Amino acid sequence: MEKVLEKTLQGNFLLLPMNNVVFGENSVEQLPQLLAINGIKNPYIITGNTLANKTPLVERLKNIIGVDNVAGVYSECKAHVPKRMVLDIAEDMRKTNADGIISFGGGSPVDAAKSVAMVLAEEIHSIEKLNEYPIQFNYQTGELTFRPLSSKPLPHIAITTTLSAGEFTHIAGMTDEVTKVKVGAIDPQLTPVAVIHDPVLTLHTPDWLWLSTGIRAVDHAVESICSNDHMPFTDALGKEALRLLTTYLPKCKEDPTDLNARSYCQMGAWLSISGLANVNLGLSHGIGHQLGGRCGVPHGVTSCVMLPTVMEYNLDVTKERQAMIARVIGAANYDENDEIAASKAAPAIREFIKNLDLPWRLRDTVVETTDFDALAKDALEDFIVATNPRKINGREDVIELLEKAW
């Protein structure tokens, strides 16, 4: 059995304003009820080119809603959500009678929908005005500032086909096309009012994307368990997320048509992120944001190449936490001491990633060693890096970590 820790409990758990999560096969058929509950008569759909033009899914979605009720469709959503694209979508929406937003696809349509909702609510028409809203962080002083919304945004329903799980957060990620830095706006009102997890809709998701975003969810769970702010509630969510994801991701690889396995992976992703508004994360997320923004590495792949190395970097200050992880995923026994058990966590996660045939080193991506200096600088502007369990002393520490992940 795990040892009981006598940590003094005190805090405030933020529950985000999400009304419904509908899950299971063909649960997308419940979309009309969710639209009605949230007062949406004319939704605007934000999705990607592949779903819109290479699958029948967007047409199916429109038919479920009623074609005449769809205010518009933006089907060119780009990865990592460039700020200019956000303004362009908002401008297109202003020409319609849209009274709500549906994001359909992976993390990028979700982030785009949140960002567009903010832009419309705050009457933002320029990059300069948009730049006032994302989180600003000074690593040297620790000062963190952001601008909350002053108006209520349009309701947003997220229908997701990957496992990144950003649909369960109140953060809208965007990328500055000039600086290449990934930034985030934050406000509880940016949380989608409802989420649909229909495994049938995920059958068109490429295997590499499904599995790598599953590792993104593993990353959520690991960094929440290892967080300096961990608590029993978030531990429970993270441990069950790891159990489900490490059990059912291999089943998805073995049989990509296994809807039951895909459903349990969606449940694992949901669990992995449900407490993240209440714990600080670490370097895997912080560096991952910038690998995406600057180099275009997909969300899930950033976790594949960074998480095990970050776990090794943090090991000395998270031994009890990583021992817990190793036991949950079956890499260590409960009768082994924490030091031995903890040493098995990162290698087990790395081997798990390899067995899914996913990239596991930075050199397996588009990143070059010449990017390291800029990535380190960008990472130090991400407030998540400052909350890593082991303190980062400067750019050199981040570069050293990137070199180890290479």
Secondary structure, DSSP 8 states (H G I E B T S, - for coil): -------------------EEEESTTGGGGHHHHHHHTT-SSEEEEE-HHHHHHSSHHHHHHHHH-GGG--EEE----TT-BHHHHHHHHHHHHTS---EEEEEESHHHHHHHHHHHHHHHTT--SHHHHTTSS-EE-TTT--EE----SS----EEEEESSS--GGGSSEEEEE-TTT--EEEEE-GGGS-SEEEE-GGGGGGS-HHHHHHHHHHHHHHHHHHHSSTT--HHHHHHHHHHHHHHHHHHHHHHH-TT-HHHHHHHHHHHHHHHTTTTSS---HHHHHHHHHHHHH---HHHHHHHHHHHHHHHHGGG-HHHHHHHHHHTTSS-TTS-HHHHHTTHHHHHHHHHHHTT---SGGGSS--GGGHHHHHHHHTTSHHHHT-SS---SHHHHHHHHHHH-
